[in-house]
């Protein structure tokens, strides 16, 4: 098998690893074929998110220009001063919420929509050319946000409602909008949103099932991997590190994916998305 190249649009290692562990982890990822990772700083449960974000974003940029900073949940952005601080860290992307609601918008576990303050933040992020990630938004907030974004919409890590009826997953209508915007959808490895109840252990077949659901309906150009490594507890069997992507590659080949189609899903589609920004 040829060397595997990987782009991962959501990995929480930046949140979970200590500062002195980051460089070694990034070096190891690169040795396993990783070209880019959207390195997520998850704000929701941090005691002092601004201070920790400042420290880790600086370290990330010192170690690797290819590993992009993502800020997940802007729950702490409550004032103009907070928004300016966020912009000064120069993230590649941000998601407005996690699963709950905050002062900006509603996550998938809530019913509220985009607030006036959320719209102001959204507009400013667009001016600053910071990508707004629609992952975790509830349906109401999603439609309010994407009707502002309109093009090149990113959903970094999600599953598909047509596979598992979970509110965290995108509906076909939402996927249609993202694909027509020439955007990008990253499939995550979250068992609750992907696994079929058929008695098997959660494994690469569940990932392939969701990938096939997407490609059968929307083709191969707007889909990739947003693993959610370090953000999930129950990893798919045989798929715990990037070196294990060879097992996913083999499962996809058995399911009928060509080498070119796998390359598009593993890395090329996200590279193309970046080139459209």
Secondary structure, DSSP 8 states (H G I E B T S, - for coil): -----EEEEEETHHHHS-GGGHHHHHHHHHHTTEEEEEEEEE-TT-TTHHHHHHHHHHHHHHH-SSEEEEEE--TT--SHHHHHHHHHTT-SEEES-SSSB-SS-BBTT------HHHHHHHHHHHHTT-EEE-TTB-HHHHHHHHHHH-SS-EEEEE-BTTTS--TTSB-HHHHHHHHHTT-EEEE---HHHH--SSSS-SBHHHHHHHHHHHHHHH-SSSEEE---BTT-SS--BT-SSGGGHHHHHHHHHHTT--HHHHHIIIIIHHHHHHHT-
